[in-house]
Amino acid sequence: MTADTTTTTPTPPIGSRTEFTAALHWALQTSVAQRARRIVWVDADFAEWPLDDPAWHDQLAAWLRLPQRRLLLLAGNYDEMPRRHPRFTAWRRLWSHAIETWSPDDAAADSLPTLALDDIAVCVQLIDALQWRGRATFDPRTSRPWCNRVDAVLQHSSLAFPASSLGL
């Protein structure tokens, strides 16, 4: 597959919350344009992510309609998700067959990085969450090691944050 240089050009280094949000938008746009089959988002709780953005929902829905697409979320906890991202929480119910939410065992939950990855070459990494420092790249040499680490954590994780709760 040839890379489209208009979408695969990495963003400048991340130095603020606004730039982090822009990098996440770039990552999603690039992953969709490159027709990635799997997108993985990792964070302690996704509290600062722009998950309620309706443009994200539209873009993700178009991507999820393609065959064999998976969005995986890995978080230490999802306690704040319904309050911080109510639109995403409701929207995800429609796509529960293609969106998986995982939580690692207690040992790994405390050390989760903040990442947006795909199975091609996209990698957004927030290195310093206090100062909003990070990087966004389209480079398999950067993304592949992170994908391997996340896969290792997923092996010791369990499904969490169900899309709907059944009660009696």
Buried (B, 14 or more C-beta within 10 A) or exposed (E): EEBEEEBBEBBEEBEEEEBBBBBBBBBBBBBBBBEBBBBBBBBBBBBBBBBBBEEBBEBBEEBBEEEEBBBBBBBBEBEEBEEBBEEBBEBBEEBEEBBBBBBBEEEBBEEBBBBBBBBBBBBBBBEEBEEBBBBBBBEBEBBBEBBEBBEEBBEEBEEBBEBEEEEE
